[in-house]
Amino acid sequence: MLTDLHTHTRHSYDAANESVAERIAAAKACGLRVMAVTDHVEVNRFFPAEYYHAAETEEFTYSFSRAFSESVHETFCAKQGLDGLILLCGAELGQIPQEPAISRVLYDDPRIDLIIGSVHELPGRADFFFLDYTRENIPRLIGEYFEEVLALAESGCYDILAHLTYGLRYMPNRAEIDLAPYYPVIDAIFDAVIRSERALELNGSGLKYPQPYTDPDFRLTERYYRRGGRLLTVGTDAHETKHLAKGLDTLEQMAREAGFTELTYFVRHEPIFIPL
């Protein structure tokens, strides 16, 4: 097991109450060479709810400025003098196209090694986890999702484009969804990632379920490679220590079968390559 570049600690609202130190100990125990801490920062709700004339709800949480500050401080301090593991200080910025100015400030923070860019929700909508799909026009929703991911890919405020197919994750019968009609916009996403020398993430969060999946799947990962993509990262998206490094061997083998000979990680936004 080489790298796990997508992990969450107690500073993520949906993660277990576990510290960076606990993650470091677990990473060393399972033989990881590189780990990044990338707690959630939904930049469209960066400030307290009062700033947006809104209220905290299960669907909409706020004050991600605090999450960013506390997570980065704890991780950056933990890096000092650390042996036996390369620890990277990062964040997962959600909805970058909705707040590009805030995203740029966070990206330029001198303590940051890498930024994961994600689309968890469309403008004015809740996270895809909370949507009632019986009331949705699924083909239109998928199209809107990939257009928003394209805007993210063109933003320049990220190093890793995360879980390309997150928008499908909670849809009924997602395995039966035909993505061929969306290949033009998906290819445009790949081209933007490649052109800007950023990386695509192969996310293994779904490997812990009885019916395992990855985001993206093998076909899209291979399509990215055939289009010229060479920067690829892998991550478990672990929200609990017990899921750290889970399925990394599967992700690494998928990467090899898709054509990749190296994985990528970032130090101060500069890509570093590690042979598979």
ABEGO torsion letter per residue (X at the ends): XABBABBBBAABAABBBBBAAAAAAAAAAAGBABBBBBBBBBAAAABBAAAAGBBBBAABBBGAAAAAAAAAAAAAAAABGBBGBBBBBBBBBBGAAABAAAAAAAAABAABABBBBBBABBBGBBBAAABBAAABBAAAAAAAAAAAAAAAAAAGABABBBGAAAAAAABBGAAABBAAAAAAAAAAAAAAAAAAGBBBBBBAAAAABABBBBOBBAAAAAAAAAAGBABBBBBAGBABAAABGBGAAAAAAAAAAAGBABBBBBBGGBBBBBBX
